[in-house]
Amino acid sequence: MIYHIAKTEWYELFKEKDYYESETLTQEKFIHCSEYQQLERTLNLYFKNEKDVLVISIDQDKVIAEIKYEKSADNLVFPHIYGKLNKNAIIKTDIYNSDNQGRFNIK
């Protein structure tokens, strides 16, 4: 299982489609994802002070586009989906809320 974090409003734009594209897909050519143990760090690094975000759980075995595990600028390895995400690979979506300091805590 891999995870993608999105703003709920952005995800809703793809409600009627059979695929999802991240906000950065056109520019970066891939959809950023995280493994479970990376989620809290990713949430607090890139989404701090957001009231809530959508965490998309993805079955990587069902993803049609190529998935590459690549090093980030800080030498951590993250999964990247190179193309649109077919929605039948999405297992579930969950809303995560930040605390009163704008931080996310994974329990």
N, C-alpha and C positions, 0 to 999 in steps of 0.2 A: 504494500500500500504506500502510495505517495500522496502528498497534499499540496494543494494550491490555495493561496489566500487571495481573496478578491473583495472589492467593495460591493455590497449588495446591489446597489443601483446599477453598477456595470454588469453584473451577472444577469440581472433582469432583462437587459437588452437582448439577451440570447434565449429568452424563455420559449419562444416559438420555433427555435431552430434546433436541428439535431446535432449541432456542434457548439463549442464555446471557444472564443478567442480572448486571450488576456489583453489588457490595455497596452502591454509592451510588445506583443507578438510582431506587429508590423515593423517596429523599429529594431528590435533585437533578434528577430527570427526564431524565437523560442518562447515557451511558457515556463516561467520560473516555478519550481516546485521544491518541496522539502520532504525529508523523511520525518517520522514522528518526533524523534529526539531533537530535531532541528527547529521544530515549530515555534516554541516559545521564544527562542532567540530571534528568529525571523520576524515574528509578530512584533516584538519590542524594538527591533532595529528599523523596520520599514513602516510600521503601522502604529507606532506609539502616538498616543493622544487621539486616535480614532475612537469614537464611541463604541462601534462594533464593526466586525468584519465577518465575511463568510469564509469558512474553511471547507474546501471541497476535497472529499476523500476519493481517491482514484485507484482503481485496480489497474496497475501498469500492464498486466498481461492482456488486457482488453484494448489498450490504446493502439490505434492504427498508426499514428505518426511515430517517427523514431524517437526514442528516449536515450539521451546521452547523460552520463554522470561526469560532470566537469568541475574543475577547481574554480572557486571564486577568488576574488582578490586577496582574501585572507587565508587562502590555501585549504579551505574546507570544500568537500565535494558535495555537490547538489545535483539532483535530477532535473533535466531540462527536456521539455517536450518540443520537438522541432516540427511544429505545424499546429493545425487546429485540433482541439480535443473532441473526439467523438463522445457524445453524451452517454452512450451505453456503457462507457468505462467509468462513469461517475457512480460510486456506491451510495454516497449520501452527501448532504450539505448541512453544516451546523453553523449557527451564529455564535460567535465568541464576543463577549463583552469585556471591555477594559475596566479596570478598577478606578477608584476616584483619583488616582495619580496618573491615569492614562496608560497603565501597563496591563499586559495580559499575563495571566497565570494559567498554565496547563496543569490540571490535576489528574 
